[in-house]
Amino acid sequence: MKRFLKAGFVALAVVGAVTTAFTTEMENAPKANEETYTWNRTGGETPPEEQNPFVGTKTQAQNYFGCSGTVDECAVGTPSNLSLPNEVIYQH
């Protein structure tokens, strides 16, 4: 009986982890009306993996570069639709 209970807890944990991962991916996916940008890191030391431009939404870029704040410029995005202004994300 203990073996079945243990297996049940393990199965439940796996299902919970997969559900959480799927939900996170869906939240971070671009929405149909959300503009995409080509983002370039600005200021400070840039890790090698962040030296190439990143293409994605503002939220995706904040997650990619690890930027969240309002003070120091972190990255600048050029919109795919060139009639829109550039976007800036900040850190600190």
C-alpha positions as CSV (number, residue, x, y, z in Angstrom):
1,M,0.0,0.0,0.0
2,K,2.8,2.4,0.8
3,R,4.4,1.7,-2.6
4,F,1.2,2.8,-4.4
5,L,0.9,5.9,-2.2
6,K,4.5,6.8,-3.0
7,A,4.0,6.3,-6.7
8,G,0.8,8.3,-6.6
9,F,2.7,11.3,-5.0
10,V,5.4,11.1,-7.6
11,A,2.9,11.0,-10.4
12,L,1.1,14.0,-8.9
13,A,4.3,15.9,-8.6
14,V,5.2,15.2,-12.3
15,V,1.7,16.3,-13.4
16,G,2.0,19.5,-11.3
17,A,5.5,20.4,-12.7
18,V,4.4,19.8,-16.4
19,T,1.2,21.9,-15.8
20,T,3.2,24.8,-14.3
21,A,5.8,24.7,-17.1
22,F,3.0,24.8,-19.7
23,T,1.2,27.6,-18.0
24,T,4.4,29.7,-17.8
25,E,5.1,29.2,-21.5
26,M,1.5,30.2,-22.4
27,E,1.8,33.4,-20.3
28,N,5.1,34.4,-21.9
29,A,4.0,33.7,-25.5
30,P,3.3,36.8,-27.6
31,K,-0.3,37.8,-27.9
32,A,-1.8,38.3,-31.4
33,N,-1.8,42.1,-31.0
34,E,1.6,42.4,-29.3
35,E,4.3,44.1,-31.3
36,T,7.7,42.3,-31.7
37,Y,11.0,44.1,-31.6
38,T,14.7,43.5,-32.3
39,W,16.4,44.1,-28.9
40,N,20.0,45.0,-28.3
41,R,21.6,45.1,-24.8
42,T,22.8,48.6,-23.8
43,G,25.2,49.7,-21.1
44,G,27.4,47.6,-18.7
45,E,29.1,44.3,-19.3
46,T,27.2,42.2,-21.8
47,P,27.5,38.5,-21.4
48,P,28.4,36.6,-24.6
49,E,25.0,35.0,-25.0
50,E,23.4,38.5,-25.0
51,Q,25.6,40.1,-27.6
52,N,23.4,39.0,-30.5
53,P,20.1,40.8,-31.0
54,F,17.1,39.2,-29.5
55,V,13.7,39.2,-31.3
56,G,10.6,39.2,-29.3
57,T,8.0,41.2,-27.3
58,K,8.9,43.6,-24.5
59,T,8.0,41.1,-21.9
60,Q,10.1,38.4,-23.5
61,A,13.0,40.8,-23.7
62,Q,12.7,41.6,-20.0
63,N,12.8,37.9,-19.2
64,Y,15.7,37.2,-21.6
65,F,17.9,40.1,-20.4
66,G,16.8,39.9,-16.8
67,C,15.7,43.5,-16.7
68,S,13.1,44.9,-14.4
69,G,13.2,48.4,-13.0
70,T,12.9,52.0,-14.0
71,V,16.3,53.6,-13.6
72,D,19.2,52.3,-15.9
73,E,18.7,51.6,-19.5
74,C,19.0,47.8,-20.2
75,A,18.0,47.2,-23.8
76,V,16.6,49.1,-26.8
77,G,14.1,47.6,-29.1
78,T,13.5,48.5,-32.8
79,P,9.9,47.5,-33.7
80,S,9.1,45.2,-36.6
81,N,6.6,47.8,-37.7
82,L,8.9,50.7,-38.4
83,S,6.1,53.3,-38.0
84,L,6.2,52.7,-34.2
85,P,8.8,54.3,-31.9
86,N,11.6,52.4,-30.4
87,E,11.0,50.8,-26.9
88,V,13.4,50.9,-24.0
89,I,13.5,48.5,-21.0
90,Y,15.2,49.4,-17.8
91,Q,16.9,47.7,-14.9
92,H,17.4,48.7,-11.2
